[in-house]
Amino acid sequence: MTPALPDILRGNFLSLAIPAPPESQGEFMAGRVGVIALLSLLAAQEVERGTAARVWENAAIAAVLADAAEAYGVQYAGVAEITAADLSLAALDAANAALRRGLIALHEAVEAARDLPRHRAIVALYGEMAQARRLDLPPLPAR
Amino acid sequence: MSLAAGLESYLTDLWGAPTTVANLSRIPGGASRETYRLDAQVAGETGGQTHRMILRRDPTGSLIETDRRLEFLAYRTVHGHVPVPQAIALEQDGRALERPFFLMERIDGGVVASPFTFDPYGAHAQALGERFFTILGKLAALDHDGTPIRQAAELPAAQDCWRIALDHWAGVIEADEQHPQPIVRAAIRHLRRNPPPPAQRVALVHGDYRTGNFMHDGAGRILAILDWEMAHLGDPIEDLGWAFDPLWNHFDETRVDGMIPRERAIAIWEAASGLRVDPEALAWWSLFNAVKGQAIWTSAAKEYRAGGFTDPILAISGWYTARRHDQILAERLSALEGF
């Protein structure tokens, strides 16, 4: 996914460290600090859940691709074997990008074949992927 | 030259009299353009009148590329029909203030809710919701023949509105995507396989009609509909689908935009527009709008990177809202019967 957690945290630093022109102080800067505070809260969630979500998603996509290889082509078995070089977010995301590209291609093939059971399985996986990657924004009080 | 000095020079030329600028201050909101409030005073003007103004200047990086002339002409088109500030001047070259911009009158004393707050409208939610969807219905009914927007906006055929809109936003994802997005791509394919009925009429579509894009007086009255940067001519159900997106519900699944129940909103819109909401069309445009949202957030993520990670609004758009729309898209896809 993009932006990555290090991008967000570096960005928060830069947003506060770079001096703003006089006309961008006051209300605008107060709003900006509020958004940075929210980003920090969401970053904590990503630290807690982000690695586990990526490890799970990569394994789940690989399983779907491997299962489809017999019916849809050996190329999907090849993609399913892609693994991250290590547990860093960058390595997990690189593997995830390759696996997701394989999943997109498989889903297109499944739709072309009108294979409804496998289509439903892929759509169910999308729901689980979105849930695993979710960020929970707290209901903030209105001003 | 400072922004204030640039404005003084520009307004002096525009009005043909020495003009001073005071209280220049950037304000939050309007994520696709830099937005400033300012007071302009013209020397020798009778009564010493202060012109309260808003400056909308092109940013160095933005949520989404939009056409400032279209936005300016949209304000001019709906003024008098929909509550909006009056558009004053448009400058498309960047000479005066380094980047293109336009100026409009400022409406003071209002409140604009953040979409991420809980129950921002309180006891006035019902009144605001009824007015909000009445205004949207009136916009759908507006005869745009011969109006300023027709100088710049293409007029699609009724049966092409969906395809033009989908091609545009699918193209944005194709151009700006930095990490593969299987969920939104599945939604795009579904939309292409299952087109909606033709638009009942080709209307002026606001393009970003939702909570957080209007100003109210805190007592149940809408003062202005804002942020017309995505205005275009198309199927008016598009605006309803965007307004009904769960992203804008203020954590309340029983009310759209945190104001009124969805069925009530539809009834009000139908009465004001003279049109009917076809459930099949609304379902298509609702899924479409989740795609459109994801396209906007995809562009925001790209711009966040291109701009050196310095705009936190782009960060939260490209990160939190992108993931929220993946959830919404996945839920909508799982609710569909077949292909």
Interface residues (C-beta under 8 A of the other chain):
Chain A: M1 T2 P3 D7 I8 R10 G11 N12 L14 S15 I18 P21 E23 S24 G26 E27 F28 G31 R32 V35 I36 L38 L39 L42 D93 N96 A97 R100 R101 L103 I104 H107 E108 E111 R114 L116 H119 I122 V123 A124 Y126 G127 M129 A130 Q131 R133 R134 L135 L137 P139 L140 P141 A142 R143
Chain B: S2 L3 A4 L24 S25 R26 I27 P28 G29 Y36 A113 S114 F116 T117 F118 D119 P120 G122 Q178 H179 P180 Q181 P182 I183 R185 A186 R189 H250 F251 A301 K302 Y304 R305 G308 F309 T310 D311 P312 I313 A315 I316 G318 W319 Y320 A322 R323 R324 D326 Q327 L329 A330 E331 L333 S334 G338 F339
